[in-house]
Amino acid sequence: MRRNKRFMIPYRARFDKALNPFMSLSLADVEKVARLARLAMTDPELQAARDQLNNIFGLIAEMQAVDTTGIEPMSHAQDVAQRLREDKVTEANQREAFQAIAPQVENGLYLVPQVIE
């Protein structure tokens, strides 16, 4: 199988380029992404998308620059606990009443028309 050499760059190296605050996406980069995503974009839309993506990458770079050593990861942004109720039956068994009004029942099971042959 032939491989295109331009896709042989390791993923991390391509991603680090985008996260470097001194580097930004060019219009050619945005055009390539738009083409791959099958998006038809005008020049003003490409420029707006480039600015928005560069702002996002800048924010990511800022967040990665924060020293998080010694900070335990959180599963949620707020310290929340799920309230659990006692596991007990609160409804009466109405199986016979429901099956009495069903169109077809056999051995306690609801019968339905066959859909797939």
C-alpha distances in whole Angstrom, upper triangle without the diagonal:
4,6,10,12,15,14,14,17,19,20,24,24,23,26,28,28,30,32,34,37,37,34,34,31,31,32,28,27,29,28,24,25,27,24,22,25,26,29,31,33,36,37,39,37,34,37,38,35,34,38,37,34,35,39,36,34,38,39,36,37,41,40,38,41,43,44,44,44,47,46,45,42,44,43,45,46,50,51,52,53,52,56,56,58,60,58,61,62,63,63,65,63,63,61,64,65,61,61,64,63,60,59,58,58,58,59,58,55,54,53,51,50,47,44,41,42
4,7,9,12,12,12,15,17,19,23,22,21,24,27,26,28,30,32,35,35,31,31,29,29,29,25,24,26,25,22,23,25,22,20,23,24,27,29,31,34,34,37,35,32,34,36,33,32,36,35,32,33,37,35,33,36,38,35,35,39,39,37,39,42,43,43,44,46,46,45,42,44,43,45,46,50,52,52,53,53,56,57,60,61,60,63,63,65,65,67,65,65,63,66,67,63,63,66,65,62,61,61,61,61,61,61,57,57,56,53,52,49,46,44,45
4,6,9,8,8,12,14,15,19,18,18,20,23,23,24,27,28,31,31,28,27,25,25,26,22,21,23,22,19,20,22,20,18,21,22,25,27,29,31,32,34,32,29,31,33,30,29,32,32,29,30,33,31,29,32,34,31,32,35,35,33,36,38,39,39,40,43,42,42,39,41,40,42,43,47,49,49,50,50,54,54,57,59,58,61,62,63,63,65,64,64,62,65,66,62,62,66,64,61,61,60,60,60,61,60,57,56,55,53,52,49,46,44,45
4,6,6,7,10,13,15,18,17,16,19,21,20,22,25,26,29,28,25,24,22,22,22,19,18,20,19,16,17,20,17,15,19,20,23,25,26,28,28,31,29,26,28,30,27,26,29,29,26,27,30,29,27,30,32,30,30,34,34,32,34,37,38,39,40,43,42,42,39,41,40,42,42,46,48,49,50,51,54,55,58,60,59,62,63,64,64,66,65,65,63,66,67,63,63,67,65,62,62,61,62,62,63,62,58,57,57,54,53,51,48,45,47
4,5,5,8,11,13,16,15,14,17,19,18,20,23,24,27,26,23,23,21,21,22,18,17,20,20,16,18,21,19,17,21,22,25,26,27,29,29,31,30,26,28,30,27,25,29,29,26,26,30,28,26,29,31,28,28,32,32,30,32,35,36,37,38,41,41,41,38,40,40,41,42,46,48,49,51,51,55,56,59,61,60,63,64,65,65,68,67,67,65,69,69,66,66,69,68,65,65,64,64,65,65,64,61,60,59,57,56,54,51,48,50
4,6,7,10,12,14,13,11,15,17,15,17,20,21,24,23,20,19,17,17,18,15,13,17,16,13,15,18,16,15,18,20,22,23,24,26,25,28,26,23,24,26,24,22,25,25,22,22,26,25,22,25,28,25,25,29,29,27,29,33,34,35,36,39,39,39,36,38,38,39,40,43,46,47,49,49,53,54,57,59,58,62,63,64,64,67,66,66,64,68,68,64,65,68,67,64,64,63,64,64,65,64,60,59,59,56,56,53,50,48,50
4,6,8,9,12,12,10,13,15,15,16,19,20,23,23,20,20,18,18,19,16,14,17,17,13,14,17,16,13,17,19,21,23,24,26,26,28,26,23,25,26,23,22,25,25,21,22,25,24,21,24,26,24,24,28,28,26,28,31,33,33,34,37,36,36,34,35,35,36,37,41,43,44,45,46,49,50,54,56,55,58,59,60,60,63,62,62,61,64,65,61,61,65,63,60,61,60,60,61,61,60,57,56,55,53,53,50,47,45,47
4,6,9,12,11,10,13,15,15,17,19,21,24,24,21,21,20,21,22,19,17,20,20,17,17,21,20,17,20,22,25,27,28,30,29,32,30,26,28,29,26,24,27,27,24,24,27,25,23,26,28,25,25,28,28,26,28,31,32,32,33,36,36,36,33,35,35,37,38,41,43,44,46,46,50,51,54,56,55,59,60,61,62,64,63,64,62,65,66,63,63,66,65,62,62,62,62,62,62,61,58,57,57,55,54,52,49,47,49
4,6,9,7,7,10,12,12,14,16,17,20,20,18,18,17,18,20,18,15,18,19,16,16,20,20,17,20,23,25,27,27,29,28,30,28,25,26,27,24,22,25,25,21,21,24,23,20,22,24,22,21,25,25,22,24,28,29,29,30,33,33,33,31,33,33,35,35,39,41,42,44,45,49,50,53,55,55,58,59,61,61,64,63,64,62,66,66,63,63,67,66,63,63,63,63,63,63,62,59,58,58,56,56,54,51,49,51
4,6,6,7,9,10,12,13,15,16,20,20,18,19,18,20,22,20,17,20,21,18,18,21,21,19,21,24,26,28,28,31,30,31,29,26,27,28,25,23,25,25,21,21,24,22,19,22,23,20,19,23,23,20,22,25,26,26,27,30,30,30,28,30,30,32,32,36,38,39,41,42,46,47,50,52,51,55,56,58,58,61,60,61,60,64,64,61,61,65,64,61,62,61,61,61,61,60,57,56,56,54,54,52,49,48,50
4,6,5,6,9,10,11,13,15,18,19,17,17,16,19,21,19,16,18,20,17,15,19,20,17,18,22,23,26,26,29,28,29,27,24,25,26,22,21,23,22,18,19,21,19,16,19,20,17,17,21,20,18,20,23,24,24,25,28,27,27,25,27,27,29,29,33,35,36,38,39,42,43,47,49,48,52,53,55,55,58,57,58,57,61,61,58,58,62,61,58,59,58,58,59,59,57,54,54,54,52,52,50,47,45,48
4,5,5,6,9,10,10,12,16,17,15,16,16,19,21,20,17,19,21,19,17,21,22,20,21,24,25,28,28,30,29,30,28,25,25,26,23,21,22,22,18,18,20,18,14,17,18,15,14,18,17,15,17,20,21,21,22,25,24,25,23,25,25,27,27,31,33,35,36,38,41,43,46,48,48,52,53,54,55,58,58,59,58,62,62,59,60,63,62,59,61,60,60,60,60,58,56,55,56,54,54,52,49,48,50
4,5,5,6,9,10,11,15,15,13,14,14,17,20,18,15,18,20,18,17,21,22,20,22,25,26,28,27,29,28,29,27,24,24,25,22,20,22,22,18,17,20,18,15,17,19,16,15,18,19,16,18,21,22,23,24,27,27,27,26,28,29,30,30,34,36,38,40,41,45,46,50,52,52,55,57,58,59,62,62,63,62,65,65,62,63,67,65,63,64,63,63,64,64,62,59,58,59,57,57,55,52,51,53
4,6,5,7,9,11,14,15,12,12,11,14,16,15,12,14,16,14,13,17,18,16,18,21,22,24,24,26,24,26,24,20,21,22,19,17,19,19,15,15,18,16,13,15,17,15,14,18,19,16,18,22,23,24,26,29,28,29,26,28,29,30,30,34,36,37,40,41,44,46,49,52,51,55,56,57,58,61,61,61,60,64,64,61,62,65,64,61,62,62,62,62,63,61,58,57,57,55,55,53,50,49,51
4,5,5,6,9,12,14,11,12,11,14,17,16,13,14,17,15,14,17,19,17,18,21,22,24,23,26,25,25,23,20,21,21,18,16,17,17,13,13,15,13,10,13,14,11,11,15,15,13,15,18,20,21,23,26,25,25,23,25,25,26,26,30,32,34,36,37,41,43,46,49,48,52,53,54,55,58,58,59,58,62,62,58,60,63,61,59,60,60,60,61,61,59,56,55,56,54,54,52,49,48,51
4,5,5,6,10,11,10,11,12,15,18,18,15,17,20,18,17,20,22,20,21,25,25,27,26,28,26,27,25,22,22,22,20,17,18,18,14,13,15,14,10,12,14,11,10,13,14,11,13,16,18,19,21,24,23,25,23,25,26,27,26,30,32,34,37,38,42,44,47,50,50,54,55,56,57,61,60,61,61,64,64,61,62,66,64,62,63,63,63,64,64,62,59,58,59,57,57,56,53,52,54
4,6,5,9,9,7,8,9,12,15,15,12,14,17,16,15,19,20,19,21,24,23,25,24,25,24,24,23,20,19,20,18,15,16,16,13,11,14,13,10,11,14,12,11,14,16,14,15,18,20,22,24,27,27,28,26,28,29,30,29,33,35,37,40,41,45,47,50,53,53,56,58,59,60,63,63,64,63,67,67,63,64,68,66,64,65,65,65,66,66,64,61,60,61,59,59,57,54,53,56
4,6,8,9,7,6,7,10,13,14,10,12,15,14,13,16,18,18,18,21,21,23,21,23,21,21,20,17,16,17,14,12,13,13,9,8,11,10,6,9,11,9,9,13,14,13,14,18,20,21,24,27,26,27,25,26,27,27,26,30,33,35,37,39,42,44,48,51,51,54,56,56,57,60,60,61,61,64,64,61,62,65,64,61,62,63,63,64,64,62,59,58,59,56,57,55,52,51,54
4,6,9,8,8,10,14,17,17,14,15,19,18,16,19,22,21,21,24,24,26,24,26,24,24,22,20,19,19,16,14,14,14,11,9,11,9,5,7,9,7,5,9,10,9,10,14,16,18,20,23,22,24,22,23,25,25,24,28,30,32,35,37,40,42,46,49,49,53,54,55,56,59,59,60,60,64,63,60,62,65,64,61,63,63,63,64,64,62,59,58,59,57,57,56,53,52,55
4,5,5,8,10,14,17,18,15,17,20,20,19,22,24,23,24,27,26,28,26,27,25,25,24,21,20,20,18,15,15,16,13,10,12,12,8,8,11,9,7,10,12,10,11,14,17,19,21,24,24,26,24,26,27,28,27,30,33,35,38,40,43,46,49,52,52,56,58,58,60,63,63,64,64,67,67,64,66,69,67,65,67,67,66,68,68,65,63,62,63,61,61,60,57,56,59
4,6,7,11,14,17,18,16,17,21,21,20,22,25,25,25,28,27,28,26,26,24,23,23,20,18,18,17,14,13,14,12,9,10,11,8,6,9,9,6,8,11,11,10,14,17,19,22,25,24,26,25,27,28,28,26,30,32,35,38,40,43,46,49,52,53,57,58,59,60,63,64,65,65,68,68,65,66,70,68,66,67,68,68,69,69,67,64,63,64,62,63,61,58,58,61
4,7,10,13,16,18,16,17,21,21,21,23,25,25,26,29,28,29,26,26,24,23,23,20,18,19,18,15,14,16,14,10,12,14,11,9,13,13,10,12,15,14,13,17,20,22,25,28,28,30,28,30,32,32,30,33,36,39,42,44,47,50,53,56,57,60,62,62,64,67,67,68,68,72,71,68,70,73,71,69,71,71,71,72,72,70,67,66,67,65,65,64,61,60,63
4,7,9,13,14,12,14,17,17,17,20,22,22,23,25,24,25,23,24,21,21,21,18,16,17,16,12,13,14,12,9,12,13,10,9,13,13,11,13,16,15,15,19,22,24,26,30,29,31,29,31,32,32,31,34,37,39,42,44,47,50,53,56,56,60,61,62,63,66,66,67,67,70,70,67,68,71,70,67,69,69,69,70,70,68,65,64,65,63,63,61,58,57,60
4,6,10,11,10,11,14,15,14,16,19,19,20,22,21,22,19,20,18,17,17,14,12,13,12,9,9,11,9,6,9,11,8,9,12,12,11,14,17,16,17,20,23,25,28,31,30,31,29,31,32,31,30,33,36,38,41,43,46,49,52,55,55,59,60,60,61,65,65,65,65,68,68,64,66,69,67,65,66,67,67,68,69,66,63,62,63,60,60,59,56,55,58
4,7,8,6,7,10,11,11,13,15,16,16,19,17,18,16,17,15,15,14,11,10,12,10,6,8,10,8,6,10,11,9,11,14,14,14,17,19,18,20,23,26,27,30,33,32,33,31,32,32,32,31,34,37,39,42,43,46,49,52,55,55,58,59,60,60,64,64,64,63,67,66,63,64,67,65,63,64,64,65,66,67,65,62,60,61,58,58,57,53,52,55
4,5,5,7,9,10,11,12,14,16,17,18,17,17,15,15,13,14,13,10,9,12,11,7,10,12,10,9,13,14,13,14,17,18,17,20,22,22,23,26,29,31,34,37,36,37,34,35,36,35,34,38,41,43,45,46,50,52,55,58,58,61,62,63,63,66,66,66,66,69,69,65,66,69,67,65,66,66,67,68,69,67,64,62,62,60,60,58,55,54,56
4,5,5,6,9,10,10,12,14,15,16,14,14,11,11,9,11,10,7,7,10,9,7,10,12,11,11,14,16,15,17,19,20,20,23,25,25,26,29,32,34,37,40,38,39,36,37,37,37,36,39,42,44,46,47,51,53,56,59,59,62,63,63,63,66,66,66,65,68,68,64,66,68,66,64,64,65,66,67,68,66,63,61,61,58,58,57,53,52,55
4,5,5,6,9,10,10,12,14,15,14,14,12,13,11,13,13,9,10,13,12,10,13,15,13,13,17,18,17,19,22,21,22,25,26,26,27,31,34,35,37,41,39,40,37,38,38,38,37,41,44,45,48,48,52,54,57,60,59,62,63,63,64,67,66,66,65,69,68,65,66,69,66,64,64,65,66,67,68,66,63,61,61,58,58,56,52,51,54
4,5,5,6,9,10,11,12,14,14,14,13,14,13,15,14,10,11,13,11,8,12,13,11,11,15,15,14,16,19,18,19,22,23,23,24,28,30,31,34,37,36,36,34,34,34,34,34,37,40,42,44,45,48,50,53,56,56,59,60,60,61,64,63,63,62,66,65,62,63,66,64,61,62,62,63,64,65,63,60,58,58,56,55,54,50,49,52
4,5,5,6,8,10,10,12,11,12,10,11,10,12,10,7,8,10,7,6,10,11,9,10,14,14,13,16,18,18,19,22,23,23,25,28,31,32,34,37,36,36,33,34,33,33,32,36,39,40,43,43,47,49,52,55,54,57,58,58,58,61,61,61,60,64,63,59,61,64,61,59,60,60,61,62,63,61,58,56,56,54,53,52,48,48,50
4,5,5,6,9,10,10,9,9,8,10,9,12,10,7,10,12,10,9,13,14,12,14,17,17,17,20,22,22,23,25,27,27,29,32,35,35,38,41,39,40,37,37,36,36,36,39,42,43,46,46,49,51,54,57,57,59,60,60,60,63,63,62,61,65,64,60,61,64,62,60,60,60,61,63,64,62,59,57,57,54,53,52,48,47,50
4,5,5,6,9,10,10,11,11,13,13,15,14,10,13,15,12,11,15,16,13,15,18,18,17,20,22,21,22,26,27,26,28,31,34,35,37,40,38,38,35,36,35,36,35,39,42,43,45,45,49,50,53,56,55,58,59,59,59,62,62,61,60,63,63,59,60,63,61,59,59,59,60,61,62,61,57,56,55,52,52,50,47,45,48
4,5,5,6,8,9,11,11,14,14,15,13,10,13,14,10,10,14,14,11,14,16,15,15,18,20,19,20,24,24,24,26,29,32,32,35,37,35,35,32,33,32,32,32,35,38,39,41,42,45,47,50,52,52,55,55,56,56,59,58,58,57,60,60,56,57,60,58,55,56,56,57,58,59,57,54,52,52,49,49,47,44,43,46
4,5,5,6,5,7,7,10,12,13,10,8,12,13,10,11,14,14,12,15,18,17,17,20,22,21,23,26,26,27,29,31,34,35,37,40,38,38,35,35,34,33,33,37,40,40,42,42,46,47,50,53,52,55,56,56,56,58,58,57,57,60,59,55,56,59,57,55,55,55,56,58,59,57,54,52,52,49,48,47,43,42,45
4,5,5,6,7,9,12,13,16,13,11,15,16,13,14,18,17,16,18,21,20,20,23,25,24,26,29,29,29,32,34,37,37,40,43,41,40,37,37,36,36,36,40,43,43,45,45,48,50,52,55,54,57,57,58,57,60,59,59,58,61,60,56,57,60,58,55,55,56,57,58,59,58,54,52,52,49,48,46,43,42,44
4,5,8,10,12,15,17,19,16,14,17,18,15,15,19,18,16,19,21,20,20,23,24,23,25,28,28,28,31,33,35,35,38,40,38,38,35,35,34,34,34,38,41,41,43,43,46,47,50,53,52,54,55,55,55,58,57,56,55,58,58,54,55,58,56,53,53,54,54,55,57,55,52,50,49,46,46,44,40,39,42
4,5,9,11,14,16,18,14,13,16,17,13,15,18,17,15,18,20,19,19,23,23,22,25,27,27,27,30,32,35,35,37,40,37,37,33,33,32,32,32,36,38,39,40,40,43,45,47,50,49,52,52,52,52,55,54,53,52,55,55,51,52,55,53,50,50,51,52,53,54,53,49,47,47,44,43,42,38,37,40
4,7,9,13,15,17,14,13,17,17,15,16,20,19,18,21,23,22,22,26,26,26,28,31,31,31,34,36,39,38,41,43,41,41,37,37,35,35,35,39,42,42,44,43,46,47,50,53,52,54,54,54,54,56,55,55,54,56,56,52,53,56,53,51,51,51,52,54,55,54,50,48,48,44,44,42,38,37,40
4,6,10,12,14,11,10,14,14,12,14,17,16,16,19,21,20,21,24,25,25,27,29,30,30,33,35,38,38,41,43,41,40,37,37,35,35,34,38,41,41,43,43,46,47,50,53,52,54,54,54,54,57,56,55,54,57,56,53,54,57,54,52,52,53,54,55,57,55,52,49,49,46,45,44,40,40,42
4,7,10,12,9,10,13,14,12,15,17,17,17,20,22,22,23,26,27,27,29,31,32,33,35,37,40,41,44,46,44,43,40,40,38,38,37,41,44,44,46,46,49,50,53,56,55,58,58,57,57,60,59,58,57,60,59,56,57,59,57,54,54,55,56,58,60,58,55,52,52,48,48,46,43,42,45
4,7,8,6,6,10,10,9,12,14,14,15,17,19,19,21,23,24,25,27,29,30,31,33,35,39,39,42,45,42,43,39,39,38,37,36,39,43,43,46,46,49,50,53,56,56,58,58,58,58,61,60,60,59,62,61,57,58,61,58,56,56,57,59,61,62,60,57,54,54,51,50,49,46,45,48
4,6,5,6,9,10,10,12,14,15,16,18,20,21,22,24,26,27,28,30,31,33,34,37,40,41,44,47,44,45,42,41,41,40,38,42,45,46,48,48,51,53,56,59,59,61,62,61,61,64,63,63,62,65,64,60,62,64,61,59,59,61,62,64,66,63,60,58,58,54,54,53,49,49,51
4,5,5,6,9,10,10,12,14,15,16,18,20,21,22,24,26,27,28,30,31,33,35,39,40,43,46,44,44,41,41,41,40,39,42,45,46,49,49,52,55,57,61,60,63,63,63,63,66,66,65,65,68,67,63,65,67,64,62,63,64,65,67,68,66,63,61,61,57,57,56,52,52,55
4,5,5,6,9,10,11,12,14,15,17,18,20,21,23,24,26,27,29,30,32,34,37,38,42,45,42,43,40,40,40,38,37,40,43,44,47,48,50,53,56,59,59,62,62,61,61,65,65,64,64,67,66,62,64,66,64,62,62,63,65,67,68,66,63,60,60,57,57,56,53,52,55
4,5,5,6,8,10,10,12,14,15,16,18,20,21,22,24,26,27,28,30,32,36,37,40,42,40,41,38,37,37,35,34,37,41,41,44,44,47,49,52,55,55,58,58,58,58,61,61,61,60,63,62,59,60,63,60,58,59,60,61,63,64,62,59,57,57,54,53,52,49,49,52
4,5,5,6,9,10,10,12,14,15,16,18,20,21,22,24,26,27,28,31,34,35,38,41,39,39,36,37,36,35,34,37,41,42,44,45,48,50,53,56,56,59,59,59,59,62,62,62,61,64,63,60,61,64,62,59,60,61,62,64,65,63,60,58,58,55,54,53,50,49,52
4,5,5,6,9,10,10,12,14,15,16,18,20,21,22,24,26,27,29,33,34,37,40,38,39,36,36,36,35,34,37,40,42,45,45,48,51,54,57,57,60,61,60,61,64,64,64,63,67,66,62,64,66,64,62,63,64,65,66,68,65,62,60,60,57,57,56,53,52,55
4,5,5,6,9,10,11,12,14,15,17,19,20,21,23,24,26,28,31,32,36,39,36,37,34,34,34,32,31,34,37,39,42,42,45,48,51,54,54,57,58,57,58,61,61,61,61,64,63,59,61,64,61,59,60,61,62,64,65,63,60,58,58,55,55,55,51,51,54
4,5,5,6,8,10,10,12,14,15,16,18,20,21,22,24,26,30,31,34,36,34,35,32,32,31,30,29,32,36,37,40,40,43,45,48,52,52,55,55,55,55,59,59,58,58,61,60,57,59,61,59,57,58,59,60,61,62,60,57,55,55,53,53,52,48,48,51
4,5,5,6,9,10,10,12,14,15,16,18,20,21,22,25,28,29,33,35,33,34,32,32,32,31,30,33,37,38,41,42,45,47,50,53,54,57,58,57,58,61,61,61,61,64,63,60,62,64,62,60,61,62,62,64,65,63,60,58,58,55,56,54,51,51,54
4,6,5,6,9,10,10,12,14,15,16,18,20,21,23,27,28,32,34,32,33,31,31,31,30,28,32,35,37,40,41,44,46,50,53,53,56,57,57,58,61,61,61,61,65,64,61,62,65,63,61,62,63,64,65,66,64,61,59,60,57,57,56,53,53,56
4,5,5,6,9,10,11,12,14,15,17,18,20,22,26,26,30,32,30,31,28,28,28,27,25,28,32,33,36,37,40,43,46,49,50,53,54,53,54,57,58,58,58,61,60,57,59,61,59,57,59,60,60,62,63,60,57,56,56,54,54,53,50,50,53
4,5,5,6,8,10,11,12,14,15,16,18,21,24,25,28,31,28,29,27,27,27,26,25,28,31,33,36,37,40,42,46,49,49,52,53,53,54,57,57,57,57,61,60,57,58,61,59,57,58,59,59,61,62,59,56,55,55,53,53,52,49,49,52
4,5,5,6,9,10,10,12,14,15,16,19,22,24,27,30,28,29,27,28,28,27,26,29,32,34,37,38,42,44,48,51,51,54,56,56,57,60,60,60,60,64,63,60,62,65,63,61,62,62,63,64,65,62,60,58,59,56,57,56,53,52,55
4,5,5,6,9,10,11,12,14,15,17,21,22,26,28,26,28,25,26,26,25,23,26,30,32,35,36,39,42,45,49,49,52,54,54,55,58,59,59,59,63,62,59,61,63,61,60,61,62,62,64,64,62,59,58,58,56,57,56,53,53,56
4,5,5,6,9,10,11,12,14,16,19,20,24,26,24,25,22,23,23,22,20,24,27,29,32,33,36,39,42,45,46,49,51,51,51,55,55,56,56,59,59,56,57,60,58,57,58,59,59,60,61,58,56,54,55,53,54,53,50,49,53
4,5,5,6,9,10,10,12,15,18,19,22,25,23,24,22,23,24,23,22,25,28,30,33,35,38,41,44,47,47,51,52,53,54,57,57,58,58,61,61,58,59,63,61,59,60,61,61,62,62,60,57,56,57,55,55,54,51,51,54
4,5,5,6,9,10,11,13,17,18,21,24,23,24,22,23,25,24,22,25,28,31,34,36,39,42,45,48,49,52,54,54,55,59,59,60,60,64,63,60,62,65,63,61,63,63,63,65,65,62,60,59,60,58,58,57,55,54,57
4,5,5,6,9,10,11,15,16,20,22,20,22,20,20,21,20,18,22,25,27,30,32,35,38,42,45,46,49,51,51,52,56,56,57,57,61,60,57,59,62,61,59,61,61,61,62,63,60,57,56,58,56,57,56,53,53,56
4,5,5,6,9,10,14,14,17,20,18,20,17,18,20,19,18,21,24,26,29,31,35,37,41,44,44,48,49,50,51,54,55,56,56,59,59,56,58,61,60,58,59,60,59,61,61,58,56,55,56,54,55,54,51,51,54
4,5,5,6,9,12,14,17,20,19,20,19,20,22,22,20,24,26,29,32,34,37,40,43,46,47,51,53,53,54,58,58,59,59,63,63,60,61,65,63,61,63,63,63,64,64,62,59,58,59,58,58,57,55,54,57
4,5,5,7,11,12,16,19,17,19,18,20,22,21,19,22,25,27,31,33,36,39,43,46,47,50,52,52,54,58,58,59,60,63,63,60,62,65,64,62,64,64,64,65,65,62,60,59,61,59,60,59,56,56,59
4,5,6,9,10,13,16,14,16,14,16,18,17,15,19,21,24,27,29,33,35,39,42,43,46,49,49,51,54,55,56,56,60,60,57,59,62,61,59,61,61,61,62,62,59,57,56,58,56,57,56,54,54,57
4,5,8,9,12,15,14,16,14,16,19,19,18,21,23,26,29,31,34,37,40,43,44,48,50,50,52,56,56,57,57,61,61,58,60,63,62,60,62,62,62,63,62,60,57,57,58,57,58,57,54,54,57
4,6,9,12,15,14,17,16,19,21,21,20,23,25,28,31,33,37,39,43,46,47,50,53,53,55,58,59,60,61,64,64,62,63,67,65,64,66,66,65,66,66,63,61,61,62,60,62,61,58,57,61
4,6,9,12,11,14,14,16,19,19,17,20,22,25,28,30,34,36,40,43,44,48,50,51,53,56,57,59,59,63,63,60,62,65,64,63,65,65,64,65,65,62,60,60,61,60,61,60,58,58,61
4,6,9,9,12,13,16,19,20,18,20,22,25,28,31,34,36,40,43,44,47,50,51,53,57,57,59,59,63,63,61,63,66,65,63,66,66,65,66,65,62,60,60,62,61,62,61,59,59,62
4,6,6,9,9,12,16,17,15,18,18,22,24,27,30,33,37,39,40,44,47,47,50,53,54,56,56,60,60,58,59,63,62,60,63,63,61,62,61,59,57,57,59,58,59,59,57,56,59
4,6,8,10,14,17,19,18,20,20,23,25,28,32,34,37,40,41,45,47,48,51,54,55,57,57,61,61,59,61,64,64,62,64,64,63,63,62,60,58,58,60,59,61,60,58,58,61
4,6,9,13,16,18,17,19,18,21,23,26,29,31,35,37,38,42,45,46,49,52,53,55,56,59,60,58,59,63,62,61,63,63,62,62,61,58,57,57,59,59,61,60,58,58,61
4,6,9,13,14,13,15,15,18,20,23,26,28,32,34,36,39,42,43,46,49,50,52,53,56,57,55,56,60,59,58,60,60,59,60,58,56,54,54,57,56,58,57,55,55,58
4,6,10,12,12,14,13,16,17,20,23,25,29,31,32,36,39,40,43,46,47,49,49,53,53,51,53,56,56,55,57,57,55,56,55,52,51,51,53,53,55,54,52,52,55
4,7,9,10,12,12,14,16,19,22,24,28,30,31,35,37,38,41,44,45,47,47,51,51,49,50,54,53,52,54,54,53,53,52,50,48,48,50,49,51,51,49,49,52
4,5,7,9,9,11,13,15,19,21,25,27,28,32,34,35,37,41,42,44,44,48,48,46,48,51,50,49,51,51,50,51,50,47,46,46,48,47,49,49,47,47,50
4,7,9,9,10,11,13,17,18,22,25,25,29,31,32,34,38,38,40,40,44,44,42,44,47,47,45,48,48,46,47,46,44,42,42,44,43,45,45,43,43,47
4,5,7,8,10,12,15,18,22,25,26,29,31,32,34,37,38,40,40,44,44,42,44,47,46,45,47,48,47,48,47,44,43,42,44,44,46,45,44,44,48
4,7,9,12,14,17,20,24,27,28,32,34,34,36,40,41,42,43,47,46,44,47,50,49,47,50,50,50,51,50,47,46,45,47,46,48,48,46,47,50
4,6,9,12,15,18,21,25,26,30,32,32,34,38,39,41,42,46,45,43,46,49,48,47,50,50,49,51,50,47,45,45,48,47,49,49,47,48,52
4,7,10,13,16,19,22,24,28,30,31,33,37,38,40,41,45,45,43,45,48,48,47,50,50,49,50,49,46,45,45,48,47,49,50,48,49,52
4,7,9,13,16,19,21,24,27,27,29,33,35,37,38,41,41,39,42,45,44,43,46,47,45,47,46,43,42,42,44,44,46,47,45,46,50
4,6,9,13,16,17,21,24,24,27,30,32,34,35,39,39,37,39,42,42,41,44,45,43,44,43,40,39,39,42,42,45,45,44,45,48
4,6,10,13,14,18,20,21,23,27,28,30,31,35,35,33,36,39,38,38,41,41,39,41,40,36,35,36,39,39,41,42,41,42,45
4,7,10,12,15,18,18,21,24,26,28,30,33,33,32,34,37,37,37,40,40,39,40,39,35,35,35,38,39,42,42,42,43,46
4,7,9,12,15,15,18,21,23,26,27,30,31,29,32,35,35,34,38,38,36,37,36,32,32,33,36,36,40,40,40,41,45
4,6,9,11,12,15,18,20,23,25,28,28,27,30,32,33,33,36,36,34,36,34,31,31,31,35,36,39,40,40,41,45
4,6,9,10,14,17,19,22,23,27,27,27,29,32,32,32,36,36,34,34,33,29,30,31,34,36,39,40,40,42,45
4,7,9,12,15,16,19,20,24,24,24,26,29,30,29,33,33,30,31,29,26,26,28,31,32,36,37,37,39,41
4,6,9,12,13,17,18,21,22,22,24,26,28,28,31,31,29,29,27,24,25,26,30,32,35,37,37,39,42
4,6,8,10,13,15,18,18,18,20,23,24,24,28,28,25,26,24,21,22,23,27,29,33,34,35,37,40
4,7,10,12,15,18,17,18,20,22,23,24,28,28,26,27,26,22,23,24,28,29,33,35,36,38,41
4,7,9,11,14,14,14,17,18,19,20,24,25,22,24,23,19,20,21,25,26,30,32,33,35,38
4,6,9,11,11,12,15,16,17,19,23,23,21,22,21,17,19,20,24,25,29,32,33,35,38
4,6,8,9,10,12,13,15,16,20,20,17,18,17,13,15,16,20,22,26,28,30,32,35
4,6,5,6,9,10,12,13,17,17,15,17,16,12,14,14,18,20,24,26,28,31,33
4,5,5,6,8,10,11,14,14,11,13,12,9,10,11,15,17,21,23,25,28,30
4,5,5,6,9,10,13,13,10,12,12,9,11,12,15,18,21,24,26,29,31
4,6,5,7,9,13,13,12,14,15,12,13,13,16,18,22,25,27,30,32
4,5,6,7,10,11,10,13,14,11,11,10,13,15,18,21,23,26,28
4,5,5,8,8,7,10,11,8,8,7,10,13,16,19,22,24,26
4,6,8,9,8,11,12,10,12,11,13,15,18,21,24,27,28
4,7,9,9,13,15,13,13,11,13,14,17,20,22,26,27
4,6,7,10,13,11,10,7,9,10,13,16,19,22,24
4,7,10,14,13,11,8,8,9,11,14,17,20,22
4,7,10,10,9,6,5,7,10,13,16,19,20
4,7,6,5,5,6,9,12,14,17,20,21
4,5,5,7,7,11,13,15,18,20,21
4,6,9,10,14,16,18,21,23,23
4,7,10,13,16,18,21,23,24
4,6,10,13,15,17,19,20
4,7,10,12,15,17,19
4,7,9,12,15,16
4,6,9,12,14
4,6,9,11
4,6,7
4,7
4
